[in-house]
């Protein structure tokens, strides 16, 4: 069998050549923006690889390309120990990794081969406490879905404290966002290790000792954190997290539409992100599945293409084959959880919510959901569906109308057939 590859950040084709020399691989698509490298590549392989992998047009081309293995030698200068080590702060080369990750998420290849340069004999010098802080910050705020925590960290890299009133004015002036004292308190809680999903996580992160909020309405970096910032490797990693998060926020999540929501249409969010943006106080990912009501908002999470059972069961346990689908850009049909009729508390939480949100991912190969926007319910009808034991149970068939028409390219992507390995 011959496996098909795509060659990203292709350079002059060194990675591709290594794979092709086995006789088991053939390349079907390439991307390289350096004109001299592309010229050499064309001379060696007879193909012009000139494509920008960060462009939406190229990403859509990859989605429509049948391939098995993704190859990428993403720019090493930003990350390599023999480069400048600017990491994600190198906004020209350091963020290409996220575009590669986006392509992987959209196309779910059989295998991925990423190449970079590493200095020999590198030894991490972070202490256990420093590693824990980096781990926690990466899990909670690196996604960049909002700027508050990131800006607090950035400001406290250079100064020992900042007043809450000054911070609120700063956010208002920089981002044109009026934030409340409660929102600042939520951000402080996050940076104090409280944004966790269970008691085990709480016990692990509760003493990360980064900031404190004294009684004079100041946010102050803790002395032990101040001392850790004198450790160059630790400080650089914190700076990287702040820079990446703020860059992602400004590129993807800064409000550019008029929807009354902390979410941006068609951007991708994890359940953890939803918990953070809704100021839940903790990570509700473990209890946020098909539907979750949070005060006045209800969130519907949909996997468009369900995993199929490979035996005589109706569906894979925990993943019923609900008939969730878009009729067109405006109308979406959604099935409630099995066993939930019209009079159930589950459905009442959905129908009575003042604001209703839809988030969709194409398949379980994707970890995050596209935010499709808010909707109104047009119709609800009670029906029946067999569970995996063959027992008929109540279910609700719900027809909703989106407040904004779904973008054509995203709708086509969600509806397109998934390749079976």
Secondary structure, DSSP 8 states (H G I E B T S, - for coil): --EEEEEES-TTSHHHHHHHTTTSEEEEEEEB--HHHHHHHHHHHS---B--TTSHHHHHHHHTS--SEEEE---STTT-TTS---GGG-TTTTTHHHHHHHHHHHH--SEEEE-----TT------HHHHHHHHHHHHHTTT-S-SHHHHHHHHHHH-SEEEHHHHHHHHHHHH-----HHHHHHHHHHHTT---SSHHHHHHHTT---EEE-TTSEEEE-HHHHHHTTSHHHHHHHHHHHHHHHHHIIIIIS--S--SSSS-TT-EE-HHHHHHHTT-SS--GGG-SSEEEETTEEEEEEESS----SSSSSSBTTB-----EESSSSEEEEE--TT--TTSHHHHHHHT-SEEEEEEESSTT--SEEEEEEEEEEEEEEEEEE-TTS-EEEEEEEEEEESS---HHHHHHHHS-----
